[in-house]
């Protein structure tokens, strides 16, 4: 067969119809290091202004919730609006303790990393309300598929601080026997699926687990967690396809803390306007909530969880917050954002906001707050001393070498048996 040439007619474009050279749009943050922080683009409605739809609302009828921000607490600490009034004073005080414990735990582990007692750590500074409040909206048996910044799920669930530290130190009492990086916990009976270092994998895993629960006619729901940057991964979109198609009983959480390591959130968001808006194309009810408002987070989480339990399908929630600290102990945020940007964040500090609310309700005071700080610090230090007695990264006990070979295969293959024999364990 001979190749035939095909004449292509020339098309001439002149004047206003002639195309120019192509170019790409690369989103830029509002301000760089050394500049003045600017959050003028964050439109914040008044506390209590956003309506609370019925749990069985048609997603088409609540599209506006993907572009607003649900808030309960105002700047004075007052709670108002249809999302308020769901928690008792005792429950709010418990939430305060959870958040303060997480912050103190973070501070001690951050120091421990600097002292060489562990190789790596990631703190939650400014984001404590999200995981701590969400945990209270779940029931026993529900399963979270978290990222590395949801340790509040464990603390609010009453998990052992010593065991968390043992995992961080990779010592002889490490529940995961040294098989995971520090802070990548896995606690099945706490509904905390093991953390994946590959970002976004937990979203389709959460949807799959929820689908399995429904197939088994169980009553357990799942919750998936993802950061703003990871929404650019294909796993995020695959999860939304399956969740929307099969109406999986899952709550899909996007923690928008403004920064994906060193890249500002506009890169991943693109032209969507908000991360919650991405759910609208899949027909999902999609809400944005003030992630620094403990009451608002709980109310929205409870709404979404009830929707899942009533076989009404998934909900996508965007938590608007700010990562006040570094991405991790390997990061220096001063290289890509102003040092004062955290102070300028308009939604404030979640612990201070709940503290002001409780003082306004006359169930808390500055003195009692200081007492709780001291009590929590003593509790965390006591746990730290116990954990360090079992070993740290460079001192004391370590997991056994034999643990490398266990728990992988139901029946150990011959080549691993030989390797184990060679190691003498």
C-alpha positions, -999 to 999 in steps of 0.1 A, spaced: 0 0 0 14 33 -10 11 64 12 -10 91 -4 -5 127 3 -36 147 12 -37 184 4 -47 206 33 -64 238 23 -49 268 38 -71 290 59 -60 326 64 -72 346 94 -65 383 94 -75 413 114 -96 408 146 -100 371 139 -62 363 139 -52 344 170 -24 357 192 2 336 209 -11 313 236 -4 317 272 -12 300 305 -28 315 336 -9 307 368 -27 317 399 -8 338 423 -13 343 461 -25 377 472 8 385 490 43 372 493 68 371 522 75 406 533 42 419 522 10 428 541 -14 399 546 -46 403 527 -77 382 533 -101 407 517 -112 380 493 -126 358 521 -163 368 523 -175 361 558 -213 363 565 -226 373 598 -229 345 624 -263 328 623 -271 343 589 -268 311 568 -300 289 569 -301 253 581 -320 232 556 -339 200 565 -317 169 565 -335 155 535 -332 187 514 -327 184 477 -291 193 468 -304 215 440 -323 236 465 -292 243 487 -266 251 461 -259 285 478 -244 267 508 -214 258 487 -205 295 484 -212 309 518 -197 300 553 -219 286 580 -211 303 613 -226 301 648 -202 322 670 -197 359 663 -167 380 673 -181 386 707 -186 350 715 -223 349 711 -240 319 694 -269 326 671 -289 312 642 -305 279 631 -272 259 635 -268 269 672 -281 252 704 -271 216 697 -245 212 725 -248 215 763 -224 234 785 -208 201 796 -203 191 760 -187 224 751 -164 222 781 -154 187 770 -147 201 735 -125 228 750 -105 202 769 -101 181 737 -88 211 717 -65 223 745 -51 187 749 -44 185 712 -26 218 712 -5 209 742 3 175 728 14 191 696 37 216 714 54 188 734 59 166 703 72 195 683 99 200 710 106 163 711 113 163 674 137 192 678 154 172 705 159 142 682 135 120 700 115 114 668 122 120 631 91 139 621 60 156 634 30 176 620 10 199 643 -26 211 641 -22 247 653 -54 266 644 -73 236 631 -82 219 664 -119 225 662 -124 205 630 -114 170 640 -123 174 677 -159 186 670 -164 162 641 -156 132 663 -185 140 686 -209 138 657 -200 101 650 -212 69 666 -192 38 677 -182 18 647 -181 46 622 -148 48 603 -126 78 595 -101 78 567 -80 107 578 -50 127 567 -21 135 590 -38 164 606 -68 148 622 -53 135 655 -82 153 673 -104 124 662 -83 102 685 -80 127 714 -117 135 713 -125 98 713 -104 92 745 -76 73 729 -44 69 750 -19 97 747 9 73 757 0 50 728 0 80 704 35 90 716 47 54 714 39 54 678 56 88 673 87 75 690 87 41 672 96 25 705 92 -10 719 55 -2 727 47 12 693 12 -2 684 23 -3 648 56 -19 655 76 7 636 58 0 603 44 36 599 59 70 598 55 91 630 19 105 634 5 80 609 -17 63 635 -40 33 630 -66 25 656 -95 3 643 -116 4 675 -114 42 674 -127 43 638 -93 56 626 -81 39 595 -43 39 590 -30 71 574 -16 69 539 15 89 529 1 90 493 -22 120 494 -59 116 485 -61 78 486 -83 80 517 -112 96 498 -120 66 475 -112 43 504 -138 60 525 -164 57 498 -156 21 492 -158 13 530 -192 31 531 -205 12 501 -194 -21 518 -213 -11 549 -244 -5 529 -240 -38 510 -238 -56 543 -270 -38 556 -249 -24 584 -256 9 602 -220 23 602 -210 54 581 -176 65 568 -159 99 568 -132 108 543 -106 136 549 -86 155 524 -66 188 523 -72 216 499 -41 208 478 -50 171 475 -83 179 458 -62 183 426 -55 146 427 -76 123 405 -86 102 436 -107 131 448 -128 131 417 -130 93 414 -144 93 450 -171 118 441 -181 98 411 -187 66 431 -202 84 461 -227 103 440 -236 73 417 -242 48 445 -253 73 472 -228 59 496 -233 67 533 -202 89 536 -192 124 547 -165 138 525 -144 165 543 -121 190 527 -100 209 551 -91 242 534 -63 256 555 -52 279 527 -19 262 521 -8 229 505 27 226 519 41 257 501 15 262 475 -15 284 482 -50 270 479 -58 288 446 -36 264 426 -58 234 435 -91 252 435 -86 266 400 -117 285 388 -142 266 409 -147 295 433 -148 272 464 -138 236 470 -174 228 481 -186 240 447 -168 210 432 -195 188 447 -223 205 429 -213 190 395 -218 156 411 -252 164 425 -239 163 461 -252 186 489 -221 208 495 -215 231 524 -189 254 536 -184 259 574 -162 281 596 -136 256 606 -126 277 636 -160 276 651 -165 244 673 -202 248 674 -206 253 636 -184 223 628 -203 200 651 -237 212 637 -227 207 601 -210 173 608 -242 162 627 -264 172 598 -242 154 572 -239 122 594 -277 120 599 -281 124 562 -258 94 556 -275 73 582 -309 80 567 -298 66 533 -299 101 518 -263 98 504 -230 116 508 -223 152 517 -192 173 508 -181 197 535 -154 224 531 -139 236 564 -125 271 560 -96 275 584 -59 285 584 -28 264 591 -11 287 616 20 266 619 44 250 595 33 222 572 56 199 592 88 199 611 106 198 577 89 231 565 97 268 569 66 288 561 84 321 562 98 312 528 64 314 511 40 335 532 42 366 555 52 358 591 22 379 603 -4 362 580 -16 339 608 -24 369 630 -44 385 602 -66 354 596 -102 368 601 -118 337 616 -96 338 647 -83 311 670 -108 281 676 -98 277 713 -101 314 721 -134 317 704 -149 288 723 -133 301 755 -150 335 750 -183 318 743 -182 298 775 -172 329 796 -202 347 781 -224 318 792 -210 322 827 -197 286 828 -160 295 824 -134 321 834 -99 332 828 -88 316 860 -104 282 853 -89 283 818 -54 287 832 -61 259 857 -71 236 828 -40 246 808 -19 235 838 -38 203 843 -35 193 807 2 201 805 8 179 836 -12 151 820 6 154 787 41 155 804 32 125 825 22 106 793 54 117 776 76 105 804 59 71 803 62 68 766 99 78 766 106 52 793 98 26 765 123 43 741 127 71 716 142 73 681 178 72 693 175 57 728 159 28 746 137 1 733 128 -5 696 103 -28 679 116 -63 673 133 -71 640 110 -101 637 80 -77 634 93 -69 598 83 -104 588 50 -108 607 15 -97 597 21 -95 560 12 -130 547 -13 -155 561 14 -181 555 50 -168 554 66 -177 520 99 -196 520 121 -167 510 109 -147 540 114 -176 563 150 -179 551 155 -142 556 141 -143 591 164 -172 600 194 -153 586 186 -124 609 184 -148 639 149 -137 650 
